[in-house]
């Protein structure tokens, strides 16, 4: 998959989405895109992992992810961390990445509480882009800012919301849509 990202020049874009129960990570999904040409990125890796843990009833109702599913399909948190850093992001300098999420501050906090640091690397901040915050600014509104709302506006329907892997694909459509709108706004102001 190849995407166009206006006014973007980071070597890598890391789209992430999480599902968590209280502050416990339950599912991590990531899509890593590499810059291949001016403002053009190609998908180079994807990651979707579940953590073996017990979840509460409201979480199961909200996400359709059950404790039994996690026991059968999940891995230990330490193994998930190793998968993310030793496989998915193995040879990628984290300071070359921009992390993109719908609710970036909260996602970084949850990840940090679970031993995954996407805020700093080698005492330098890792760049980030919150599609929620930027959508509020770019679209100039205070409501209809859920990932589903904006993804649908961008032409992408989330057919299985609250599954991190489905949501992270929607995140790609939202980010590229917002960047296109920013470019149009910039052209109108010149």
MDAnalysis code that builds the backbone (N, CA, C; Angstrom):
import MDAnalysis as mda
import numpy as np

u = mda.Universe.empty(570, n_residues=190, atom_resindex=np.repeat(np.arange(190), 3), trajectory=True)
u.add_TopologyAttr("name", ["N", "CA", "C"] * 190)
u.add_TopologyAttr("resid", np.arange(1, 191))
u.add_TopologyAttr("resname", ["UNK", "UNK", "UNK", "UNK", "UNK", "UNK", "UNK", "UNK", "UNK", "UNK", "UNK", "UNK", "UNK", "UNK", "UNK", "UNK", "UNK", "UNK", "UNK", "UNK", "UNK", "UNK", "UNK", "UNK", "UNK", "UNK", "UNK", "UNK", "UNK", "UNK", "UNK", "UNK", "UNK", "UNK", "UNK", "UNK", "UNK", "UNK", "UNK", "UNK", "UNK", "UNK", "UNK", "UNK", "UNK", "UNK", "UNK", "UNK", "UNK", "UNK", "UNK", "UNK", "UNK", "UNK", "UNK", "UNK", "UNK", "UNK", "UNK", "UNK", "UNK", "UNK", "UNK", "UNK", "UNK", "UNK", "UNK", "UNK", "UNK", "UNK", "UNK", "UNK", "UNK", "UNK", "UNK", "UNK", "UNK", "UNK", "UNK", "UNK", "UNK", "UNK", "UNK", "UNK", "UNK", "UNK", "UNK", "UNK", "UNK", "UNK", "UNK", "UNK", "UNK", "UNK", "UNK", "UNK", "UNK", "UNK", "UNK", "UNK", "UNK", "UNK", "UNK", "UNK", "UNK", "UNK", "UNK", "UNK", "UNK", "UNK", "UNK", "UNK", "UNK", "UNK", "UNK", "UNK", "UNK", "UNK", "UNK", "UNK", "UNK", "UNK", "UNK", "UNK", "UNK", "UNK", "UNK", "UNK", "UNK", "UNK", "UNK", "UNK", "UNK", "UNK", "UNK", "UNK", "UNK", "UNK", "UNK", "UNK", "UNK", "UNK", "UNK", "UNK", "UNK", "UNK", "UNK", "UNK", "UNK", "UNK", "UNK", "UNK", "UNK", "UNK", "UNK", "UNK", "UNK", "UNK", "UNK", "UNK", "UNK", "UNK", "UNK", "UNK", "UNK", "UNK", "UNK", "UNK", "UNK", "UNK", "UNK", "UNK", "UNK", "UNK", "UNK", "UNK", "UNK", "UNK", "UNK", "UNK", "UNK", "UNK", "UNK", "UNK", "UNK", "UNK", "UNK", "UNK", "UNK", "UNK"])
u.atoms.positions = np.array([
    [0.841, -1.171, 0.000],
    [0.000, 0.000, 0.000],
    [0.887, 1.236, 0.000],
    [0.518, 2.185, -0.829],
    [1.242, 3.446, -0.920],
    [0.275, 4.584, -0.606],
    [0.733, 5.534, 0.210],
    [-0.102, 6.678, 0.591],
    [0.635, 7.981, 0.312],
    [-0.141, 9.026, 0.097],
    [0.411, 10.375, -0.084],
    [0.120, 11.167, 1.187],
    [1.152, 11.791, 1.725],
    [1.028, 12.583, 2.945],
    [1.615, 13.963, 2.683],
    [0.739, 14.919, 2.452],
    [1.167, 16.274, 2.133],
    [2.025, 16.862, 3.245],
    [3.082, 17.562, 2.848],
    [3.979, 18.253, 3.772],
    [4.529, 17.345, 4.863],
    [4.838, 16.129, 4.515],
    [5.385, 15.192, 5.489],
    [6.752, 14.735, 5.013],
    [7.730, 14.692, 5.932],
    [9.072, 14.298, 5.533],
    [9.775, 13.383, 6.528],
    [9.055, 12.862, 7.523],
    [9.686, 11.906, 8.432],
    [10.079, 10.655, 7.636],
    [11.190, 10.041, 7.996],
    [11.564, 8.808, 7.292],
    [10.529, 7.690, 7.458],
    [9.868, 7.636, 8.630],
    [8.873, 6.594, 8.902],
    [7.645, 7.189, 9.579],
    [6.490, 6.629, 9.250],
    [5.241, 6.953, 9.936],
    [4.763, 5.675, 10.619],
    [4.523, 5.772, 11.917],
    [4.036, 4.630, 12.684],
    [2.628, 4.936, 13.167],
    [1.655, 4.289, 12.560],
    [0.260, 4.420, 12.972],
    [0.007, 3.370, 14.038],
    [-0.586, 3.789, 15.165],
    [-0.863, 2.834, 16.241],
    [-2.310, 2.962, 16.709],
    [-2.816, 1.867, 17.213],
    [-4.089, 1.867, 17.921],
    [-4.021, 0.780, 18.979],
    [-4.698, 1.033, 20.077],
    [-4.667, 0.114, 21.220],
    [-6.077, -0.194, 21.687],
    [-6.210, -1.311, 22.330],
    [-7.364, -1.602, 23.178],
    [-6.783, -1.899, 24.545],
    [-7.409, -1.362, 25.574],
    [-6.905, -1.568, 26.927],
    [-8.067, -1.654, 27.892],
    [-7.851, -2.407, 28.955],
    [-8.836, -2.605, 30.009],
    [-8.282, -1.937, 31.261],
    [-8.942, -0.866, 31.706],
    [-8.383, 0.004, 32.733],
    [-7.065, 0.531, 32.178],
    [-5.940, 0.223, 32.768],
    [-4.659, 0.662, 32.207],
    [-3.836, -0.498, 31.666],
    [-4.445, -1.657, 31.516],
    [-3.754, -2.847, 31.043],
    [-3.910, -2.992, 29.539],
    [-2.790, -3.052, 28.837],
    [-2.802, -3.234, 27.396],
    [-3.388, -4.594, 27.047],
    [-4.338, -4.608, 26.120],
    [-4.988, -5.847, 25.686],
    [-4.641, -6.153, 24.228],
    [-4.602, -5.129, 23.385],
    [-4.283, -5.308, 21.968],
    [-3.452, -4.130, 21.484],
    [-2.388, -4.424, 20.754],
    [-1.568, -3.403, 20.113],
    [-1.555, -3.685, 18.624],
    [-1.844, -2.651, 17.840],
    [-1.754, -2.761, 16.383],
    [-0.946, -1.607, 15.845],
    [-0.081, -1.902, 14.912],
    [0.746, -0.870, 14.305],
    [0.954, -1.114, 12.823],
    [1.030, -0.028, 12.084],
    [1.353, -0.059, 10.662],
    [2.539, 0.876, 10.456],
    [3.611, 0.374, 9.885],
    [4.815, 1.156, 9.671],
    [4.961, 1.455, 8.185],
    [4.983, 2.750, 7.869],
    [5.161, 3.206, 6.494],
    [6.526, 3.868, 6.373],
    [7.201, 3.613, 5.251],
    [8.521, 4.189, 4.986],
    [8.409, 5.204, 3.853],
    [9.105, 6.329, 4.011],
    [9.142, 7.343, 2.966],
    [9.904, 6.788, 1.767],
    [9.258, 6.810, 0.583],
    [9.913, 6.292, -0.618],
    [10.111, 7.369, -1.680],
    [9.465, 8.509, -1.499],
    [9.566, 9.623, -2.439],
    [8.959, 10.837, -1.752],
    [9.061, 11.981, -2.349],
    [8.518, 13.195, -1.745],
    [7.052, 13.002, -1.374],
    [6.768, 13.085, -0.094],
    [5.414, 12.984, 0.461],
    [4.731, 11.651, 0.171],
    [5.494, 10.628, -0.204],
    [4.945, 9.325, -0.561],
    [5.524, 8.264, 0.363],
    [4.642, 7.437, 0.894],
    [5.031, 6.406, 1.862],
    [4.481, 5.051, 1.440],
    [5.266, 4.009, 1.745],
    [4.844, 2.648, 1.439],
    [4.803, 1.827, 2.725],
    [3.760, 1.025, 2.859],
    [3.653, 0.126, 4.003],
    [4.784, -0.886, 3.940],
    [5.550, -0.995, 5.033],
    [6.651, -1.953, 5.067],
    [6.471, -3.029, 6.131],
    [5.665, -2.739, 7.163],
    [5.439, -3.741, 8.216],
    [4.111, -3.485, 8.905],
    [3.538, -4.558, 9.414],
    [2.343, -4.431, 10.244],
    [2.485, -5.342, 11.455],
    [1.780, -4.977, 12.507],
    [1.841, -5.745, 13.756],
    [0.463, -5.719, 14.405],
    [0.020, -6.865, 14.842],
    [-1.229, -6.958, 15.593],
    [-1.051, -8.051, 16.625],
    [-1.080, -7.674, 17.888],
    [-0.875, -8.669, 18.927],
    [-1.845, -8.450, 20.076],
    [-2.249, -9.555, 20.665],
    [-3.120, -9.548, 21.840],
    [-2.314, -9.999, 23.036],
    [-2.644, -9.468, 24.204],
    [-1.962, -9.809, 25.441],
    [-2.861, -10.744, 26.249],
    [-2.292, -11.819, 26.742],
    [-3.038, -12.756, 27.600],
    [-3.330, -12.066, 28.929],
    [-4.578, -11.768, 29.161],
    [-4.980, -11.105, 30.394],
    [-6.470, -11.311, 30.590],
    [-6.925, -11.112, 31.793],
    [-8.361, -11.147, 32.059],
    [-8.922, -9.751, 31.845],
    [-10.121, -9.687, 31.269],
    [-10.767, -8.400, 31.027],
    [-12.140, -8.400, 31.680],
    [-12.615, -7.207, 31.988],
    [-13.899, -7.068, 32.663],
    [-15.059, -7.139, 31.659],
    [-16.239, -7.363, 32.179],
    [-17.427, -7.500, 31.337],
    [-17.687, -6.270, 30.464],
    [-17.631, -5.037, 31.002],
    [-17.864, -3.873, 30.122],
    [-16.868, -3.809, 28.953],
    [-15.618, -4.181, 29.190],
    [-14.627, -4.208, 28.108],
    [-15.037, -5.224, 27.051],
    [-15.467, -6.408, 27.480],
    [-15.880, -7.449, 26.527],
    [-17.076, -6.978, 25.702],
    [-18.012, -6.308, 26.341],
    [-19.178, -5.790, 25.619],
    [-18.782, -4.708, 24.622],
    [-17.841, -3.867, 24.997],
    [-17.413, -2.739, 24.165],
    [-16.603, -3.188, 22.950],
    [-15.729, -4.181, 23.153],
    [-14.794, -4.575, 22.094],
    [-15.082, -5.933, 21.463],
    [-15.886, -6.754, 22.120],
    [-16.129, -8.150, 21.717],
    [-14.886, -9.025, 21.892],
    [-13.898, -8.539, 22.621],
    [-12.709, -9.326, 22.939],
    [-12.932, -9.954, 24.313],
    [-12.927, -11.272, 24.384],
    [-13.213, -11.972, 25.634],
    [-11.930, -12.479, 26.294],
    [-12.043, -12.780, 27.573],
    [-10.921, -13.361, 28.301],
    [-10.514, -14.684, 27.670],
    [-11.488, -15.514, 27.289],
    [-11.170, -16.802, 26.656],
    [-10.380, -16.606, 25.362],
    [-10.801, -15.624, 24.548],
    [-10.066, -15.336, 23.311],
    [-8.631, -14.943, 23.633],
    [-8.441, -14.101, 24.636],
    [-7.105, -13.640, 24.991],
    [-6.234, -14.765, 25.533],
    [-6.832, -15.664, 26.303],
    [-6.073, -16.797, 26.826],
    [-5.624, -17.701, 25.679],
    [-6.519, -17.910, 24.698],
    [-6.203, -18.791, 23.573],
    [-5.277, -18.143, 22.542],
    [-5.386, -16.835, 22.347],
    [-4.683, -16.171, 21.248],
    [-3.653, -15.131, 21.682],
    [-3.649, -14.775, 22.949],
    [-2.742, -13.739, 23.419],
    [-1.379, -14.273, 23.787],
    [-0.463, -13.337, 24.004],
    [0.877, -13.670, 24.468],
    [1.159, -12.836, 25.719],
    [2.177, -13.208, 26.445],
    [2.554, -12.463, 27.649],
    [2.987, -11.048, 27.257],
    [2.747, -10.094, 28.136],
    [3.112, -8.705, 27.859],
    [4.591, -8.586, 27.502],
    [5.464, -9.270, 28.226],
    [6.903, -9.189, 27.931],
    [7.198, -9.700, 26.532],
    [6.462, -10.699, 26.077],
    [6.640, -11.212, 24.717],
    [6.109, -10.220, 23.680],
    [5.036, -9.520, 24.012],
    [4.488, -8.498, 23.115],
    [5.482, -7.350, 22.969],
    [6.094, -6.944, 24.077],
    [7.103, -5.878, 24.033],
    [8.272, -6.314, 23.157],
    [8.717, -7.559, 23.330],
    [9.814, -8.078, 22.499],
    [9.400, -8.121, 21.032],
    [8.182, -8.515, 20.750],
    [7.687, -8.548, 19.369],
    [7.716, -7.151, 18.748],
    [7.273, -6.162, 19.498],
    [7.218, -4.787, 18.977],
    [8.619, -4.240, 18.712],
    [9.532, -4.396, 19.671],
    [10.849, -3.779, 19.533],
    [11.884, -4.661, 18.837],
    [11.793, -5.984, 18.995],
    [12.819, -6.877, 18.434],
    [12.440, -7.449, 17.075],
    [11.223, -7.212, 16.643],
    [10.786, -7.723, 15.346],
    [10.178, -6.594, 14.511],
    [9.061, -6.083, 14.954],
    [8.323, -5.058, 14.203],
    [9.164, -3.801, 13.967],
    [9.848, -3.306, 14.993],
    [10.651, -2.083, 14.868],
    [12.153, -2.344, 14.975],
    [12.573, -3.552, 14.737],
    [13.941, -4.012, 14.967],
    [15.033, -3.043, 14.533],
    [15.071, -2.664, 13.280],
    [16.180, -1.871, 12.759],
    [15.781, -0.420, 12.472],
    [14.691, 0.026, 13.055],
    [14.174, 1.362, 12.792],
    [14.582, 2.298, 13.934],
    [15.351, 3.350, 13.639],
    [15.684, 4.322, 14.693],
    [14.404, 5.053, 15.125],
    [14.055, 4.962, 16.377],
    [12.793, 5.536, 16.840],
    [12.726, 7.042, 16.662],
    [13.863, 7.713, 16.599],
    [13.842, 9.156, 16.372],
    [13.553, 9.513, 14.910],
    [13.515, 8.516, 14.021],
    [13.136, 8.725, 12.625],
    [11.641, 8.516, 12.397],
    [10.936, 8.188, 13.460],
    [9.519, 7.847, 13.361],
    [8.656, 9.014, 13.824],
    [7.509, 9.152, 13.195],
    [6.454, 9.973, 13.767],
    [5.326, 9.007, 14.127],
    [4.929, 9.015, 15.392],
    [3.851, 8.155, 15.885],
    [2.527, 8.881, 15.681],
    [1.568, 8.191, 15.080],
    [0.272, 8.785, 14.757],
    [-0.816, 7.960, 15.421],
    [-1.699, 8.668, 16.137],
    [-2.773, 7.997, 16.862],
    [-3.944, 8.951, 17.061],
    [-5.112, 8.391, 17.247],
    [-6.302, 9.179, 17.565],
    [-6.440, 9.176, 19.087],
    [-5.830, 10.160, 19.712],
    [-5.726, 10.193, 21.172],
    [-4.302, 9.842, 21.572],
    [-3.352, 10.485, 20.936],
    [-1.927, 10.162, 21.091],
    [-1.451, 10.251, 22.532],
    [-1.830, 11.300, 23.218],
    [-1.355, 11.478, 24.601],
    [-1.757, 10.285, 25.472],
    [-3.013, 9.900, 25.390],
    [-3.501, 8.774, 26.191],
    [-2.860, 7.461, 25.745],
    [-2.726, 7.248, 24.438],
    [-2.115, 6.001, 23.965],
    [-0.665, 5.894, 24.420],
    [0.068, 7.000, 24.354],
    [1.454, 6.970, 24.839],
    [1.509, 6.685, 26.334],
    [0.572, 7.245, 27.087],
    [0.517, 7.009, 28.530],
    [0.239, 5.540, 28.836],
    [-0.762, 4.961, 28.180],
    [-1.090, 3.544, 28.387],
    [0.095, 2.670, 28.010],
    [0.722, 2.949, 26.875],
    [1.883, 2.162, 26.465],
    [3.009, 2.281, 27.479],
    [3.286, 3.485, 27.958],
    [4.351, 3.684, 28.948],
    [4.064, 2.905, 30.223],
    [2.807, 2.888, 30.653],
    [2.440, 2.149, 31.856],
    [2.585, 0.644, 31.662],
    [2.683, 0.213, 30.405],
    [2.854, -1.203, 30.100],
    [4.261, -1.520, 29.583],
    [5.201, -0.574, 29.750],
    [6.595, -0.823, 29.421],
    [6.996, -0.531, 27.992],
    [6.186, 0.224, 27.265],
    [6.483, 0.559, 25.867],
    [6.574, 2.077, 25.764],
    [7.773, 2.572, 25.462],
    [7.992, 4.013, 25.432],
    [8.041, 4.521, 23.997],
    [6.996, 5.240, 23.598],
    [6.976, 5.900, 22.292],
    [6.975, 7.415, 22.463],
    [7.523, 7.885, 23.579],
    [7.607, 9.318, 23.848],
    [9.024, 9.842, 23.642],
    [10.011, 9.092, 24.141],
    [11.412, 9.500, 24.024],
    [12.263, 8.308, 23.643],
    [13.352, 8.616, 22.915],
    [14.347, 7.599, 22.574],
    [15.706, 8.267, 22.635],
    [16.623, 7.686, 23.386],
    [17.958, 8.274, 23.584],
    [17.851, 9.733, 24.045],
    [16.965, 9.988, 24.992],
    [16.739, 11.311, 25.576],
    [16.252, 12.363, 24.580],
    [15.782, 11.930, 23.427],
    [15.211, 12.849, 22.444],
    [13.741, 12.488, 22.254],
    [12.892, 13.502, 22.115],
    [11.472, 13.199, 21.929],
    [11.207, 12.516, 20.582],
    [10.250, 11.605, 20.601],
    [9.768, 10.975, 19.377],
    [8.589, 11.815, 18.906],
    [8.637, 12.273, 17.664],
    [7.566, 13.108, 17.129],
    [6.242, 12.349, 17.128],
    [5.168, 13.116, 17.271],
    [3.846, 12.498, 17.265],
    [2.818, 13.397, 16.613],
    [1.723, 12.803, 16.207],
    [0.619, 13.526, 15.569],
    [-0.669, 12.906, 16.081],
    [-1.467, 13.702, 16.759],
    [-2.750, 13.241, 17.275],
    [-3.846, 13.640, 16.286],
    [-4.490, 12.672, 15.679],
    [-5.524, 12.995, 14.697],
    [-6.760, 13.591, 15.355],
    [-7.011, 13.265, 16.610],
    [-8.155, 13.882, 17.304],
    [-7.927, 15.382, 17.478],
    [-6.784, 15.737, 18.057],
    [-6.459, 17.143, 18.306],
    [-6.381, 17.929, 17.007],
    [-5.724, 17.353, 16.015],
    [-5.580, 18.054, 14.741],
    [-6.893, 18.123, 13.976],
    [-7.744, 17.131, 14.099],
    [-9.059, 17.183, 13.448],
    [-9.890, 18.313, 14.040],
    [-9.842, 18.463, 15.346],
    [-10.574, 19.566, 15.993],
    [-10.122, 20.902, 15.421],
    [-8.815, 21.075, 15.265],
    [-8.258, 22.325, 14.744],
    [-8.579, 22.502, 13.257],
    [-8.328, 21.495, 12.468],
    [-8.491, 21.601, 11.014],
    [-9.957, 21.690, 10.609],
    [-10.795, 20.878, 11.248],
    [-12.212, 20.854, 10.894],
    [-12.993, 21.962, 11.588],
    [-12.390, 22.573, 12.609],
    [-13.002, 23.700, 13.294],
    [-14.291, 23.360, 14.009],
    [-14.290, 22.195, 14.676],
    [-15.496, 21.805, 15.409],
    [-15.119, 21.075, 16.697],
    [-16.110, 20.985, 17.577],
    [-15.904, 20.351, 18.881],
    [-16.614, 19.003, 19.012],
    [-17.405, 18.626, 18.013],
    [-18.095, 17.340, 18.096],
    [-17.933, 16.590, 16.776],
    [-18.416, 15.364, 16.750],
    [-18.260, 14.472, 15.590],
    [-16.777, 14.311, 15.241],
    [-15.996, 14.029, 16.278],
    [-14.555, 13.885, 16.115],
    [-14.053, 12.486, 16.469],
    [-14.955, 11.514, 16.567],
    [-14.489, 10.159, 16.831],
    [-13.722, 9.657, 15.611],
    [-12.938, 8.625, 15.804],
    [-12.206, 8.035, 14.691],
    [-13.181, 7.594, 13.604],
    [-14.299, 6.994, 14.000],
    [-15.303, 6.552, 13.032],
    [-15.908, 7.702, 12.259],
    [-16.206, 8.805, 12.958],
    [-16.777, 9.989, 12.294],
    [-15.851, 10.524, 11.207],
    [-14.590, 10.701, 11.570],
    [-13.650, 11.326, 10.637],
    [-13.259, 10.346, 9.528],
    [-13.116, 9.075, 9.871],
    [-12.799, 8.072, 8.846],
    [-13.903, 8.015, 7.797],
    [-15.143, 8.029, 8.252],
    [-16.262, 8.003, 7.306],
    [-16.250, 9.252, 6.424],
    [-15.951, 10.388, 7.014],
    [-15.840, 11.641, 6.259],
    [-14.735, 11.536, 5.200],
    [-13.685, 10.767, 5.531],
    [-12.563, 10.575, 4.611],
    [-12.841, 9.479, 3.585],
    [-13.996, 8.802, 3.716],
    [-14.355, 7.761, 2.756],
    [-14.080, 6.349, 3.214],
    [-13.735, 6.162, 4.494],
    [-13.397, 4.838, 5.007],
    [-14.394, 4.446, 6.096],
    [-15.039, 3.314, 5.941],
    [-15.995, 2.826, 6.930],
    [-15.318, 1.771, 7.799],
    [-15.356, 1.960, 9.107],
    [-14.786, 0.977, 10.039],
    [-15.837, -0.100, 10.270],
    [-15.606, -1.282, 9.738],
    [-16.608, -2.341, 9.855],
    [-16.495, -3.157, 11.138],
    [-15.466, -2.939, 11.910],
    [-15.316, -3.644, 13.180],
    [-14.644, -2.707, 14.181],
    [-15.371, -1.661, 14.559],
    [-14.815, -0.655, 15.468],
    [-14.430, -1.296, 16.799],
    [-13.464, -0.700, 17.441],
    [-12.943, -1.131, 18.740],
    [-12.173, -2.442, 18.628],
    [-11.676, -2.703, 17.442],
    [-10.658, -3.711, 17.219],
    [-9.461, -2.902, 16.729],
    [-8.379, -2.918, 17.466],
    [-7.257, -2.034, 17.172],
    [-6.739, -2.194, 15.746],
    [-6.763, -3.410, 15.208],
    [-6.235, -3.601, 13.862],
    [-7.135, -2.945, 12.812],
    [-8.423, -3.015, 13.000],
    [-9.341, -2.332, 12.084],
    [-9.241, -0.812, 12.262],
    [-9.138, -0.382, 13.501],
    [-9.057, 1.050, 13.783],
    [-7.769, 1.681, 13.260],
    [-6.658, 0.937, 13.272],
    [-5.398, 1.525, 12.823],
    [-5.435, 1.787, 11.313],
    [-6.162, 0.976, 10.567],
    [-6.324, 1.247, 9.132],
    [-7.153, 2.512, 8.925],
    [-8.157, 2.692, 9.760],
    [-8.946, 3.927, 9.687],
    [-8.072, 5.128, 10.009],
    [-7.135, 4.941, 10.914],
    [-6.215, 6.008, 11.298],
    [-5.415, 6.502, 10.089],
    [-5.021, 5.579, 9.222],
    [-4.288, 5.955, 8.003],
    [-5.155, 6.866, 7.133],
    [-6.410, 6.486, 6.947],
    [-7.291, 7.305, 6.108],
    [-7.530, 8.676, 6.735],
    [-7.671, 8.728, 8.049],
    [-7.904, 10.003, 8.739],
    [-6.679, 10.911, 8.624],
    [-5.495, 10.360, 8.854],
    [-4.267, 11.159, 8.776],
    [-4.081, 11.741, 7.377],
    [-4.203, 10.914, 6.342],
    [-3.992, 11.405, 4.976],
    [-5.065, 12.434, 4.607],
    [-6.278, 12.234, 5.088],
    [-7.365, 13.177, 4.841],
    [-7.069, 14.528, 5.499],
    [-6.659, 14.502, 6.757],
    [-6.353, 15.747, 7.460],
    [-5.182, 16.474, 6.811],
    [-4.162, 15.733, 6.380],
    [-3.016, 16.363, 5.728],
    [-3.426, 17.007, 4.399],
    [-4.339, 16.368, 3.689],
    [-4.828, 16.943, 2.436],
    [-5.601, 18.236, 2.713],
    [-6.446, 18.217, 3.749],
    [-7.190, 19.424, 4.110],
    [-6.252, 20.552, 4.527],
    [-5.211, 20.210, 5.284],
    [-4.219, 21.211, 5.684],
    [-3.560, 21.839, 4.454],
    [-3.236, 21.011, 3.487],
    [-2.608, 21.503, 2.258],
    [-3.560, 22.444, 1.504],
    [-4.832, 22.075, 1.446],
    [-5.821, 22.934, 0.781],
    [-5.967, 24.260, 1.509],
    [-6.001, 24.212, 2.841],
    [-6.124, 25.436, 3.634],
    [-4.911, 26.329, 3.426],
    [-3.753, 25.717, 3.354],
    [-2.510, 26.462, 3.148],
    [-2.553, 27.156, 1.785],
    [-3.026, 26.459, 0.758],
    [-3.134, 27.031, -0.587],
    [-4.122, 28.188, -0.645],
    [-5.207, 28.080, 0.122],
    [-6.199, 29.152, 0.153],
    [-5.691, 30.398, 0.863],
    [-4.777, 30.219, 1.809],
    [-4.245, 31.337, 2.587],
    [-3.054, 32.027, 1.915],
    [-2.579, 31.459, 0.825],
    [-1.415, 32.074, 0.153],
    [-1.853, 33.077, -0.883],
])
